[in-house]
């Protein structure tokens, strides 16, 4: 007889609720990957912007709007990455339900800051490209779209999904 190295097999979920919980965490992870990429790209754009020569030419108000946009974008990244940091530092997870609730809260708060960052960056870009008056309408439109599609629509169809 020869000794054969065998890797321990992963235990199958003990019950359906445990399998469902694992699926919920996987869904949350997939959603977070999408949000993180968007926030990272926006933040990278905003990090580079002040080093552009024409940045000095923007109005003082636009510099304040830029700063608010940058802070919202960075804050969204912090909240979006909080579940990963928490998971890594508190490993192994003892209470998956508590972690899922924590992660959901962090993602929602991050989404609030990302919403503001997208609205503000729309204002900055349109104001610089076309002008302040048009930027007000475009900013309102972007804000309304985010409010309806990201926030109100999911809440109204929550029971039907």
Contact map, one row per residue, 1 for C-alpha under 8 A:
11100000000000000000000000000000000000000000000000000000000000000000000000000000000000000000000000000000000000000000000000000000000000000000000000000000000000000
11110000000000000000000000000000000000000000000000000000000000000000000000000000000000000000000000000000000000000000000000000000000000000000000000000000000000000
11111000000000000000000000000000000000000000000000000000000000000000000000000000000000000000000000000000000000000000000000000000000000000000000000000000000000000
01111100000000000000000000000000000000000000000000000000000000000000000000000000000000000000000000000000000000000000000000000000000000000000000000000000000000000
00111110000000000000000000000000000000000000000000000000000000000000000000000000000000000000000000000000000000000000000000000000000000000000000000000000000000000
00011111000000000000000000000000000000000000000000000000000000000000000000000000000000000000000000000000000000000000000000000000000000000000000000000000000000000
00001111100000000000000000000000000000000000000000000000000000000000000000000000000000000000000000000000000000000000000000000000000000000000000000000000000000000
00000111110000000000000000000000000000000000000000000000000000000000000000000000000000000000000000000000000000000000000000000000000000000000000000000000000000000
00000011111000000000000000000000000000000000000000000000000000000000000000000000000000000000000000000000000000000000000000000000000000000000000000000000000000000
00000001111100000000000000000000000000000000000000000000000000000000000000000000000000000000000000000000000000000000000000000000000000000000000000000000000000000
00000000111110000000000000000000000000000000000000000000000000000000000000000000000000000000000000000000000000000000000000000000000000000000000000000000000000000
00000000011111000000000000000000000000000000000000000000000000000000000000000000000000000000000000000000000000000000000000000000000000000000000000000000000000000
00000000001111110110000000000000000000000000000000000000000000000000000000000000000000000000000000000000000000000000000000000000000000000000000000000000000000000
00000000000111110110000000000000000000000000000000000000000000000000000000000000000000000000000000000000000000000000000000000000000000000000000000000000000000000
00000000000011111110000000000000000000000000000000000000000000000000000000000000000000000000000000000000000000000000000000000000000000000000000000000000000000000
00000000000011111111000000000000000000000000000000000000000000000000000000000000000000000000000000000000000000000000000000000000000000000000000000000000000000000
00000000000000111111100000000000000000000000000000000000000000000000000000000000000000000000000000000000000000000000000000000000000000000000000000000000000000000
00000000000011111111110000000000000000000000000000000000000000000000000000000000000000000000000000000000000000000000000000000000000000000000000000000000000000000
00000000000011111111111000000000000000000000000000000000000000000000000000000000000000000000000000000000000000000000000000000000000000000000000000000000000000000
00000000000000011111111100000000000000000000000000000000000000000000000000000000000000000000000000000000000000000000000000000000000000000000000000000000000000000
00000000000000001111111110000000000000000000000000000000000000000000000000000000000000000000000110000000000000000000000000000000000000000000000000000000000000000
00000000000000000111111111000000000000000000000000000000000000000000000000000000000000000000000000000000000000000000000000000000000000000000000000000000000000000
00000000000000000011111111100000000000000000000000000000000000000000000000000000000000000000000000000000000000000000000000000000000000000000000000000000000000000
00000000000000000001111111110000000000000000000000000000000000000000000000000000000000000000000000000000000000000000000000000000000000000000000000000000000000000
00000000000000000000111111111000000000000000000000000000000000000000000000000000000000000000000000010000000000000000000000000000000000000000000000000000000000000
00000000000000000000011111111100000000000000000000000000000000000000000000000000000000000000000000000000000000000000000000000000000000000000000000000000000000000
00000000000000000000001111111110000000000000000000000000000000000000000000000000000000000000000000000000000000000000000000000000000000000000000000000000000000000
00000000000000000000000111111111000000000000000000000000000000000000000000000000000000000000000000000001000000000000000000000000000000000000000000000000000000000
00000000000000000000000011111111100000000000000000000000000000000000000000000000000000000000000000000000000000000000000000000000000000000000000000000000000000000
00000000000000000000000001111111110000000000000000000000000000000000000000000000000000000000000000000000000000000000000000000000000000000000000000000000000000000
00000000000000000000000000111111111000000000000000000000000000000000000000000000000000000000000000000000000000000000000000000000000000000000000000000000000000000
00000000000000000000000000011111111100000000000000000000000000000000000000000001000000000000000000000000001000000000000000000000000000000000000000000000000000000
00000000000000000000000000001111111110000000000000000000000000000000000000000000000000000000000000000000000000000000000000000000000000000000000000000000000000000
00000000000000000000000000000111111111000000000000000000000000000000000000000000000000000000000000000000000000000000000000000000000000000000000000000000000000000
00000000000000000000000000000011111111100000000000000000000000000000000000000001000000000000000000000000000000000000000000000000000000000000000000000000000000000
00000000000000000000000000000001111111110000000000000000000000000000000000001001100000000000000000000000000000000000000000000000000000000000000000000000000000000
00000000000000000000000000000000111111111000000000000000000000000000000000000000000000000000000000000000000000000000000000000000000000000000000000000000000000000
00000000000000000000000000000000011111111100000000000000000000000000000000000000000000000000000000000000000000000000000000000000000000000000000000000000000000000
00000000000000000000000000000000001111111110000000000000000000000000000011011000000000000000000000000000000000000100000000000000000000000000000000000000000000000
00000000000000000000000000000000000111111111000000000000000000000000000000001000000000000000000000000000000000000000000000000000000000000000000000000000000000000
00000000000000000000000000000000000011111111100000000000000000000000000000000000000000000000000000000000000000000000000000000000000000000000000000000000000000000
00000000000000000000000000000000000001111111110000000000000000000000000010000000000000000000000000000000000000000000000000000000000000000000000000000000000000000
00000000000000000000000000000000000000111111111000000000000000000000010011000000000000000000000000000000000000000000000000000000000000000000000000000000000000000
00000000000000000000000000000000000000011111111100000000000000000000000000000000000000000000000000000000000000000000000000000000000000000000000000000000000000000
00000000000000000000000000000000000000001111111110000000000000000000000000000000000000000000000000000000000000000000000000000000000000000000000000000000000000000
00000000000000000000000000000000000000000111111111000000000000000100010000000000000000000000000000000000000000000000000000000000000000000000000000000000000000000
00000000000000000000000000000000000000000011111111000000000000000000010000000000000000000000000000000000000000000000000000000000000000000000000000000000000000000
00000000000000000000000000000000000000000001111111110000000000000000000000000000000000000000000000000000000000000000000000000000000000000000000000000000000000000
00000000000000000000000000000000000000000000111111110010000000000000000000000000000000000000000000000000000000000000000000000000000000000000000000000000000000000
00000000000000000000000000000000000000000000011111111011000000000000000000000000000000000000000000000000000000000000000000000000000000000000000000000000000000000
00000000000000000000000000000000000000000000000111111010000000000000000000000000000000000000000000000000000000000000000000000000000000000000000000000000000000000
00000000000000000000000000000000000000000000000111111110000000000000000000000000000000000000000000000000000000000000000000000000000000000000000000000000000000000
00000000000000000000000000000000000000000000000001111111000000000000000000000000000000000000000000000000000000000000000000000000000000000000000000000000000000000
00000000000000000000000000000000000000000000000000011111110000000000000000000000000000000000000000000000000000000000000000000000000000000000000000000000000000000
00000000000000000000000000000000000000000000000011111111110000000000000000000000000000000000000000000000000000000000000000000000000000000000000000000000000000000
00000000000000000000000000000000000000000000000001001111110000000000000000000000000000000000000000000000000000000000000000000000000000000000000000000000000000000
00000000000000000000000000000000000000000000000000000111111000000000000000000000000000000000000000000000000000000000000000000000000000000000000000000000000000000
00000000000000000000000000000000000000000000000000000111111101100000000000000000000000000000000000000000000000000000000000000001000000000000000000000000000000000
00000000000000000000000000000000000000000000000000000000111111100000000000000000000000000000000000000000000000000000000000000000000000000000000000000000000000000
00000000000000000000000000000000000000000000000000000000011111110000000000000000000000000000000000000000000000000000000000000000000000000000000000000000000000000
00000000000000000000000000000000000000000000000000000000001111111000000000000000000000000000000000000000000000000000000000000000000000000000000000000000000000000
00000000000000000000000000000000000000000000000000000000011111111100000000000000000000000000000000000000000000000000000000010000000000000000000000000000000000000
00000000000000000000000000000000000000000000000000000000011111111110000000000000000000000000000000000000000000000000000000000000000000000000000000000000000000000
00000000000000000000000000000000000000000000000000000000000111111111000000000000000000000000000000000000000000000000000000000000000000000000000000000000000000000
00000000000000000000000000000000000000000000000000000000000011111111100000000000000000000000000000000000000000000000000100010000000000000000000000000000000000000
00000000000000000000000000000000000000000000010000000000000001111111110000000000000000000000000000000000000000000000000110010000000000000000000000000000000000000
00000000000000000000000000000000000000000000000000000000000000111111111000000000000000000000000000000000000000000000000000000000000000000000000000000000000000000
00000000000000000000000000000000000000000000000000000000000000011111111100000000000000000000000000000000000000000000100100000000000000000000000000000000000000000
00000000000000000000000000000000000000000000000000000000000000001111111110000000000000000000000000000000000000000001110110000000000000000000000000000000000000000
00000000000000000000000000000000000000000010011000000000000000000111111111000000000000000000000000000000000000000000100000000000000000000000000000000000000000000
00000000000000000000000000000000000000000000000000000000000000000011111111100000000000000000000000000000000000000000000000000000000000000000000000000000000000000
00000000000000000000000000000000000000000000000000000000000000000001111111110000000000000000000000000000000000001101100000000000000000000000000000000000000000000
00000000000000000000000000000000000000100110000000000000000000000000111111111000000000000000000000000000000000001100100000000000000000000000000000000000000000000
00000000000000000000000000000000000000100010000000000000000000000000011111111100000000000000000000000000000000000000000000000000000000000000000000000000000000000
00000000000000000000000000000000000000000000000000000000000000000000001111111110000000000000000000000000000001001000000000000000000000000000000000000000000000000
00000000000000000000000000000000000000100000000000000000000000000000000111111111000000000000000000000000000011111100000000000000000000000000000000000000000000000
00000000000000000000000000000000000100110000000000000000000000000000000011111111100000000000000000000000000001000000000000000000000000000000000000000000000000000
00000000000000000000000000000000000000000000000000000000000000000000000001111111110000000000000000000000000001000000000000000000000000000000000000000000000000000
00000000000000000000000000000000000000000000000000000000000000000000000000111111111000000000000000000000011011000000000000000000000000000000000000000000000000000
00000000000000000000000000000001001100000000000000000000000000000000000000011111111000000000000000000000011001000000000000000000000000000000000000000000000000000
00000000000000000000000000000000000100000000000000000000000000000000000000001111111110000000000000000000000000000000000000000000000000000000000000000000000000000
00000000000000000000000000000000000000000000000000000000000000000000000000000111111111000000000000000010010000000000000000000000000000000000000000000000000000000
00000000000000000000000000000000000000000000000000000000000000000000000000000011111111100000000000100110010000000000000000000000000000000000000000000000000000000
00000000000000000000000000000000000000000000000000000000000000000000000000000000111111110000000000000000000000000000000000000000000000000000000000000000000000000
00000000000000000000000000000000000000000000000000000000000000000000000000000000111111111000000000000000000000000000000000000000000000000000000000000000000000000
00000000000000000000000000000000000000000000000000000000000000000000000000000000011111111100000000000000000000000000000000000000000000000000000000000000000000000
00000000000000000000000000000000000000000000000000000000000000000000000000000000001111111111100000100000000000000000000000000000000000000000000000000000000000000
00000000000000000000000000000000000000000000000000000000000000000000000000000000000111111110000000000000000000000000000000000000000000000000000000000000000000000
00000000000000000000000000000000000000000000000000000000000000000000000000000000000011111110000000000000000000000000000000000000000000000000000000000000000000000
00000000000000000000000000000000000000000000000000000000000000000000000000000000000001111111100000000000000000000000000000000000000000000000000000000000000000000
00000000000000000000000000000000000000000000000000000000000000000000000000000000000000111111100000000000000000000000000000000000000000000000000000000000000000000
00000000000000000000000000000000000000000000000000000000000000000000000000000000000000100111110000000000000000000000000000000000000000000000000000000000000000000
00000000000000000000000000000000000000000000000000000000000000000000000000000000000000100111111100100000000000000000000000000000000000000000000000000000000000000
00000000000000000000000000000000000000000000000000000000000000000000000000000000000000000001111100000000000000000000000000000000000000000000000000000000000000000
00000000000000000000000000000000000000000000000000000000000000000000000000000000000000000000111111100000000000000000000000000000000000000000000000000000000000000
00000000000000000000100000000000000000000000000000000000000000000000000000000000000000000000111111110000000000000000000000000000000000000000000000000000000000000
00000000000000000000100000000000000000000000000000000000000000000000000000000000000000000000001111111000000000000000000000000000000000000000000000000000000000000
00000000000000000000000000000000000000000000000000000000000000000000000000000000000000000000001111111100000000000000000000000000000000000000000000000000000000000
00000000000000000000000000000000000000000000000000000000000000000000000000000000001000100000101111111110000000000000000000000000000000000000000000000000000000000
00000000000000000000000010000000000000000000000000000000000000000000000000000000000000000000000111111111000000000000000000000000000000000000000000000000000000000
00000000000000000000000000000000000000000000000000000000000000000000000000000000000000000000000011111111100000000000000000000000000000000000000000000000000000000
00000000000000000000000000000000000000000000000000000000000000000000000000000000001000000000000001111111110000000000000000000000000000000000000000000000000000000
00000000000000000000000000000000000000000000000000000000000000000000000000000000011000000000000000111111111000000000000000000000000000000000000000000000000000000
00000000000000000000000000010000000000000000000000000000000000000000000000000000000000000000000000011111111100000000000000000000000000000000000000000000000000000
00000000000000000000000000000000000000000000000000000000000000000000000000000000000000000000000000001111111110000000000000000000000000000000000000000000000000000
00000000000000000000000000000000000000000000000000000000000000000000000000000011011000000000000000000111111111000000000000000000000000000000000000000000000000000
00000000000000000000000000000001000000000000000000000000000000000000000000000011000000000000000000000011111111100000000000000000000000000000000000000000000000000
00000000000000000000000000000000000000000000000000000000000000000000000000000000000000000000000000000001111111110000000000000000000000000000000000000000000000000
00000000000000000000000000000000000000000000000000000000000000000000000000010010000000000000000000000000111111111000000000000000000000000000000000000000000000000
00000000000000000000000000000000000000000000000000000000000000000000000000111111000000000000000000000000011111111100000000000000000000000000000000000000000000000
00000000000000000000000000000000000000000000000000000000000000000000000000010000000000000000000000000000001111111110000000000000000000000000000000000000000000000
00000000000000000000000000000000000000000000000000000000000000000000000000010000000000000000000000000000000111111111000000000000000000000000000000000000000000000
00000000000000000000000000000000000000000000000000000000000000000000000110110000000000000000000000000000000011111111100000000000000000000000000000000000000000000
00000000000000000000000000000000000000100000000000000000000000000000000110010000000000000000000000000000000001111111110000000000000000000000000000000000000000000
00000000000000000000000000000000000000000000000000000000000000000000000000000000000000000000000000000000000000111111111000000000000000000000001001000000000000000
00000000000000000000000000000000000000000000000000000000000000000000100100000000000000000000000000000000000000011111111100000000000000000000000000000000000000000
00000000000000000000000000000000000000000000000000000000000000000001110110000000000000000000000000000000000000001111111110000000000000000000000000000000000000000
00000000000000000000000000000000000000000000000000000000000000000000100000000000000000000000000000000000000000000111111111000000000000000000010000000000000000000
00000000000000000000000000000000000000000000000000000000000000000000000000000000000000000000000000000000000000000011111111100000000000000011011000000000000000000
00000000000000000000000000000000000000000000000000000000000000001101100000000000000000000000000000000000000000000001111111110000000000000010000000000000000000000
00000000000000000000000000000000000000000000000000000000000000000100100000000000000000000000000000000000000000000000111111111000000000000000000000000000000000000
00000000000000000000000000000000000000000000000000000000000000000000000000000000000000000000000000000000000000000000011111111100000000100110010000000000000000000
00000000000000000000000000000000000000000000000000000000000000000000000000000000000000000000000000000000000000000000001111111110000000110110000000000000000000000
00000000000000000000000000000000000000000000000000000000000001001100000000000000000000000000000000000000000000000000000111111111000000100000000000000000000000000
00000000000000000000000000000000000000000000000000000000000000000000000000000000000000000000000000000000000000000000000011111111100000000000000000000000000000000
00000000000000000000000000000000000000000000000000000000000000000000000000000000000000000000000000000000000000000000000001111111111101100100000000000000000000000
00000000000000000000000000000000000000000000000000000000000000000000000000000000000000000000000000000000000000000000000000111111111111100000000000000000000000000
00000000000000000000000000000000000000000000000000000000010000000000000000000000000000000000000000000000000000000000000000011111111100000000000000000000000000000
00000000000000000000000000000000000000000000000000000000000000000000000000000000000000000000000000000000000000000000000000001111111000000000000000000000000000000
00000000000000000000000000000000000000000000000000000000000000000000000000000000000000000000000000000000000000000000000000000111111101100000000000000000000000000
00000000000000000000000000000000000000000000000000000000000000000000000000000000000000000000000000000000000000000000000000000111111111100000000000000000000000000
00000000000000000000000000000000000000000000000000000000000000000000000000000000000000000000000000000000000000000000000000000111011111110000000000000000000000000
00000000000000000000000000000000000000000000000000000000000000000000000000000000000000000000000000000000000000000000000000000010001111111000000000000000000000000
00000000000000000000000000000000000000000000000000000000000000000000000000000000000000000000000000000000000000000000000000000110011111111100000000000000000000000
00000000000000000000000000000000000000000000000000000000000000000000000000000000000000000000000000000000000000000000000001110110011111111110000000000000000000000
00000000000000000000000000000000000000000000000000000000000000000000000000000000000000000000000000000000000000000000000000100000000111111111000000000000000000000
00000000000000000000000000000000000000000000000000000000000000000000000000000000000000000000000000000000000000000000000000000000000011111111100000000000000000000
00000000000000000000000000000000000000000000000000000000000000000000000000000000000000000000000000000000000000000000000001100100000001111111110000000000000000000
00000000000000000000000000000000000000000000000000000000000000000000000000000000000000000000000000000000000000000000001101100000000000111111111000000000000000000
00000000000000000000000000000000000000000000000000000000000000000000000000000000000000000000000000000000000000000000001000000000000000011111111100000000000000000
00000000000000000000000000000000000000000000000000000000000000000000000000000000000000000000000000000000000000000000000000000000000000001111111110000000000000000
00000000000000000000000000000000000000000000000000000000000000000000000000000000000000000000000000000000000000000000011001000000000000000111111111000000000000000
00000000000000000000000000000000000000000000000000000000000000000000000000000000000000000000000000000000000000000010001000000000000000000011111111100000000000000
00000000000000000000000000000000000000000000000000000000000000000000000000000000000000000000000000000000000000000000000000000000000000000001111111110000000000000
00000000000000000000000000000000000000000000000000000000000000000000000000000000000000000000000000000000000000000000000000000000000000000000111111111100000000000
00000000000000000000000000000000000000000000000000000000000000000000000000000000000000000000000000000000000000000010000000000000000000000000011111111110000000000
00000000000000000000000000000000000000000000000000000000000000000000000000000000000000000000000000000000000000000000000000000000000000000000001111111111000000000
00000000000000000000000000000000000000000000000000000000000000000000000000000000000000000000000000000000000000000000000000000000000000000000000111111111100000000
00000000000000000000000000000000000000000000000000000000000000000000000000000000000000000000000000000000000000000000000000000000000000000000000011111111110000000
00000000000000000000000000000000000000000000000000000000000000000000000000000000000000000000000000000000000000000000000000000000000000000000000011111111110000000
00000000000000000000000000000000000000000000000000000000000000000000000000000000000000000000000000000000000000000000000000000000000000000000000001111111111000000
00000000000000000000000000000000000000000000000000000000000000000000000000000000000000000000000000000000000000000000000000000000000000000000000000111111111100000
00000000000000000000000000000000000000000000000000000000000000000000000000000000000000000000000000000000000000000000000000000000000000000000000000011111111110000
00000000000000000000000000000000000000000000000000000000000000000000000000000000000000000000000000000000000000000000000000000000000000000000000000001111111111000
00000000000000000000000000000000000000000000000000000000000000000000000000000000000000000000000000000000000000000000000000000000000000000000000000000011111111000
00000000000000000000000000000000000000000000000000000000000000000000000000000000000000000000000000000000000000000000000000000000000000000000000000000001111111100
00000000000000000000000000000000000000000000000000000000000000000000000000000000000000000000000000000000000000000000000000000000000000000000000000000000111111111
00000000000000000000000000000000000000000000000000000000000000000000000000000000000000000000000000000000000000000000000000000000000000000000000000000000011111111
00000000000000000000000000000000000000000000000000000000000000000000000000000000000000000000000000000000000000000000000000000000000000000000000000000000000111111
00000000000000000000000000000000000000000000000000000000000000000000000000000000000000000000000000000000000000000000000000000000000000000000000000000000000011111
00000000000000000000000000000000000000000000000000000000000000000000000000000000000000000000000000000000000000000000000000000000000000000000000000000000000011111
